[in-house]
Amino acid sequence: VTYTATNFFPLTGKDVIRVDSQTGEIVLTGTLDFEEVSIYDFRIEARDKGTPPLSGHCKVVLEVLDVND
């Protein structure tokens, strides 16, 4: 199974969120700032290597909490 993140809102989410294509683990690659963006919304697609390949998807909503900087 391979995993792909798509449909980021806002688009800046691509710069700070990464999904491991082999495990599906969601990893932050940058810092999040509540004052800039408080919610990131994106989709993750899982696709197998069968014939024909099957896929499934889910919606992920990441809420940034305002913690003391």
C-alpha positions in Angstrom: 0.0 0.0 0.0 1.2 3.5 -0.8 0.0 6.7 0.8 -0.4 10.2 -0.8 -1.5 13.5 0.7 -3.6 15.7 -1.6 -6.0 18.6 -1.6 -4.3 20.8 1.0 -6.3 23.8 2.3 -4.7 26.1 2.7 -2.0 25.3 0.1 0.8 26.2 2.5 0.0 22.9 4.3 2.2 21.2 1.6 5.2 23.1 3.1 4.7 21.9 6.7 2.9 18.5 6.5 4.3 15.3 4.9 2.8 11.8 4.7 5.2 8.9 4.6 4.4 7.0 1.4 5.2 3.6 2.9 3.6 3.9 6.4 1.1 6.6 6.1 2.6 8.4 9.1 1.8 12.1 9.2 4.9 14.2 10.0 5.4 17.9 10.5 8.3 19.3 8.4 8.0 22.9 9.6 6.6 25.0 12.5 2.9 25.7 12.9 1.7 29.1 14.1 -1.9 29.5 15.3 -1.8 33.2 14.4 -1.1 32.4 10.7 -3.2 29.2 10.2 -5.4 27.6 12.8 -6.7 24.6 10.7 -5.2 22.5 8.0 -7.5 20.3 5.9 -6.2 17.6 3.5 -6.9 14.2 2.2 -4.9 11.0 2.3 -5.2 8.3 -0.4 -4.1 4.7 0.2 -3.6 2.7 -3.0 -2.7 -1.0 -3.2 -0.6 -2.7 -6.0 -3.3 -5.2 -7.0 -4.7 -5.7 -10.5 -6.7 -3.6 -10.7 -5.3 -1.3 -8.0 -7.8 -0.4 -5.3 -7.8 2.8 -3.3 -9.4 4.5 -0.3 -9.2 7.9 1.1 -9.9 9.9 4.3 -10.1 13.5 5.2 -7.7 14.8 7.9 -8.3 18.0 9.8 -5.4 19.3 11.8 -6.3 21.9 14.4 -3.5 24.1 15.7 -4.0 25.1 19.3 -2.9 28.5 20.6 -0.2 27.5 23.2 2.2 30.1 24.6 4.8 30.8 22.0 
